[in-house]
Amino acid sequence: MQTVVQDVPEAPLMTVRDALRWAEFRLCQDGNAWIVDEVPVTSEGAIIAPSDVYCVRALTVYRNGREMAPGADYEQSSPGTITIHRQNSTDTFTARVAVKPTADGAMPEALRDQHLEALRHGATFRLLMLPQPWRNVEQAAYHETRFTAGINDAYRLSVYGQQQGARVKPRGFI
């Protein structure tokens, strides 16, 4: 929060907190930044998300521990509901789910630390676009670009895993 206050010193602390919560919400909603594994799914298709979070989308659904194919085996009709096409009474379903905090909840501290720069840019962007004396559209555009890049990075990590800093050794010339 301190870096956001330094970027927009005229903004009241409550407004800064609200902007940070907005950035957390957007990062989770659009970037799949917060993922929960092994979330139970009922036979009717209801995803039973943990308390204090909302389900954004099911990334992977498992039937008896085996991955199901989206479109062929199931479809997601709403954020907290999937439609399972073929099932037996003995099947158990779980899912890997992207979630976002509720109005009273918050992201875990480890996720905040991991996405600190993106959250900072998102909150600063939000504050600089408010119709207040500190409004600065040019600086807001810069922070929006950086926030969007942070959302894209979070999404990429959710899809391809947490391989940060992977390098490929180039082939030498013969």
C-alpha positions as CSV (number, residue, x, y, z in Angstrom):
1,M,0.0,0.0,0.0
2,Q,2.9,2.3,0.7
3,T,4.0,2.4,-2.9
4,V,0.5,3.3,-4.1
5,V,0.4,6.1,-1.5
6,Q,3.7,7.4,-2.8
7,D,2.3,7.3,-6.4
8,V,-0.9,9.2,-5.5
9,P,-0.1,11.1,-2.2
10,E,-3.3,13.1,-2.3
11,A,-5.6,10.1,-2.2
12,P,-7.2,9.2,1.1
13,L,-6.1,5.9,2.7
14,M,-9.7,4.4,2.4
15,T,-9.7,5.2,-1.3
16,V,-6.3,3.5,-1.7
17,R,-7.5,0.4,0.1
18,D,-10.6,0.3,-2.1
19,A,-8.4,0.6,-5.2
20,L,-6.1,-2.2,-4.0
21,R,-9.2,-4.5,-3.4
22,W,-10.4,-3.6,-6.9
23,A,-7.0,-4.6,-8.3
24,E,-7.0,-7.9,-6.4
25,F,-10.5,-8.6,-7.7
26,R,-9.6,-7.9,-11.3
27,L,-6.3,-9.8,-11.1
28,C,-8.2,-12.9,-9.9
29,Q,-11.1,-12.4,-12.3
30,D,-9.2,-11.9,-15.5
31,G,-5.8,-13.4,-14.7
32,N,-6.7,-16.6,-12.7
33,A,-4.2,-15.5,-10.1
34,W,-5.8,-17.5,-7.3
35,I,-6.2,-21.2,-8.0
36,V,-7.6,-23.8,-5.6
37,D,-7.0,-27.5,-6.4
38,E,-9.2,-30.5,-5.5
39,V,-12.5,-28.6,-5.1
40,P,-15.4,-31.0,-4.7
41,V,-18.1,-31.0,-7.4
42,T,-21.6,-32.5,-6.7
43,S,-23.1,-34.9,-9.1
44,E,-25.5,-32.1,-10.1
45,G,-22.5,-30.0,-11.2
46,A,-22.3,-27.5,-8.4
47,I,-18.7,-26.5,-7.6
48,I,-18.3,-26.3,-3.8
49,A,-15.8,-23.4,-3.5
50,P,-14.1,-22.7,-0.1
51,S,-15.6,-20.1,2.1
52,D,-14.8,-16.4,1.5
53,V,-14.2,-16.9,-2.2
54,Y,-16.3,-16.8,-5.4
55,C,-15.7,-19.3,-8.1
56,V,-14.5,-17.7,-11.4
57,R,-14.1,-20.7,-13.6
58,A,-13.2,-24.4,-13.6
59,L,-9.8,-24.8,-15.2
60,T,-9.8,-28.6,-15.1
61,V,-12.5,-31.1,-14.0
62,Y,-11.6,-34.6,-12.8
63,R,-13.8,-37.8,-12.7
64,N,-12.4,-40.3,-10.3
65,G,-9.0,-38.6,-10.5
66,R,-8.8,-38.6,-14.3
67,E,-9.0,-35.4,-16.3
68,M,-12.2,-34.8,-18.3
69,A,-12.3,-33.1,-21.7
70,P,-14.2,-29.8,-21.8
71,G,-16.9,-29.8,-24.4
72,A,-17.0,-33.6,-24.7
73,D,-17.4,-34.6,-21.0
74,Y,-18.6,-31.4,-19.4
75,E,-19.5,-27.7,-20.0
76,Q,-19.4,-24.8,-17.7
77,S,-22.7,-23.0,-17.7
78,S,-22.0,-20.5,-15.0
79,P,-19.0,-19.7,-12.7
80,G,-20.1,-22.1,-10.0
81,T,-21.8,-24.7,-12.1
82,I,-20.8,-27.3,-14.7
83,T,-22.9,-29.6,-16.7
84,I,-21.6,-33.2,-16.7
85,H,-22.7,-35.1,-19.8
86,R,-22.2,-38.8,-18.8
87,Q,-21.9,-40.0,-15.2
88,N,-22.5,-43.1,-13.0
89,S,-23.7,-43.1,-9.5
90,T,-20.2,-44.2,-8.3
91,D,-18.3,-41.3,-9.9
92,T,-16.7,-38.6,-7.8
93,F,-15.8,-35.3,-9.3
94,T,-13.3,-32.6,-8.3
95,A,-12.0,-29.5,-10.0
96,R,-9.1,-27.1,-10.3
97,V,-10.8,-23.8,-9.9
98,A,-9.8,-20.1,-10.3
99,V,-11.4,-18.1,-7.5
100,K,-11.7,-14.4,-6.4
101,P,-12.2,-12.9,-3.0
102,T,-15.6,-11.9,-1.7
103,A,-16.4,-8.4,-0.7
104,D,-15.3,-9.2,2.9
105,G,-12.4,-11.6,1.9
106,A,-8.9,-11.0,0.7
107,M,-6.2,-12.7,-1.3
108,P,-3.7,-14.8,0.6
109,E,-0.6,-12.9,1.6
110,A,1.7,-15.1,-0.5
111,L,-0.3,-14.3,-3.6
112,R,-0.2,-10.6,-2.8
113,D,3.5,-10.8,-2.5
114,Q,3.8,-12.7,-5.8
115,H,1.7,-10.1,-7.7
116,L,2.7,-7.0,-5.7
117,E,3.8,-5.0,-8.8
118,A,0.7,-5.8,-10.8
119,L,-1.5,-4.9,-7.8
120,R,0.4,-1.6,-7.3
121,H,-0.1,-0.6,-10.9
122,G,-3.7,-1.6,-10.9
123,A,-4.5,0.4,-7.8
124,T,-2.6,3.4,-9.1
125,F,-4.4,3.2,-12.5
126,R,-7.7,3.1,-10.7
127,L,-6.9,6.1,-8.5
128,L,-5.5,8.3,-11.3
129,M,-8.7,7.8,-13.3
130,L,-11.0,9.0,-10.5
131,P,-12.6,12.4,-11.1
132,Q,-10.6,14.0,-8.3
133,P,-8.0,16.7,-8.2
134,W,-5.2,14.1,-8.5
135,R,-6.6,12.8,-11.8
136,N,-3.8,12.2,-14.4
137,V,-4.9,10.3,-17.5
138,E,-1.4,10.1,-19.1
139,Q,0.1,8.5,-16.0
140,A,-3.0,6.3,-15.6
141,A,-2.5,4.9,-19.2
142,Y,1.1,3.9,-18.2
143,H,-0.1,2.1,-15.1
144,E,-3.0,0.5,-17.0
145,T,-0.5,-1.0,-19.4
146,R,1.6,-2.4,-16.6
147,F,-1.5,-3.8,-14.8
148,T,-2.7,-5.5,-18.0
149,A,0.8,-7.0,-18.4
150,G,0.6,-8.3,-14.8
151,I,-2.9,-9.8,-15.5
152,N,-1.5,-11.5,-18.6
153,D,1.5,-12.9,-16.7
154,A,-0.8,-14.3,-14.0
155,Y,-3.0,-15.9,-16.6
156,R,0.0,-17.4,-18.4
157,L,1.3,-18.8,-15.1
158,S,-2.1,-20.3,-14.4
159,V,-2.2,-22.0,-17.8
160,Y,1.4,-23.1,-18.2
161,G,2.4,-23.6,-14.6
162,Q,4.8,-21.7,-12.3
163,Q,8.0,-22.0,-14.4
164,Q,9.4,-18.6,-13.8
165,G,12.7,-17.8,-15.4
166,A,12.9,-20.9,-17.6
167,R,15.7,-20.5,-20.2
168,V,16.4,-22.3,-23.4
169,K,20.1,-22.7,-24.3
170,P,20.6,-21.6,-27.9
171,R,22.3,-24.1,-30.3
172,G,25.9,-23.2,-31.2
173,F,27.1,-22.6,-34.7
174,I,29.0,-25.4,-36.5
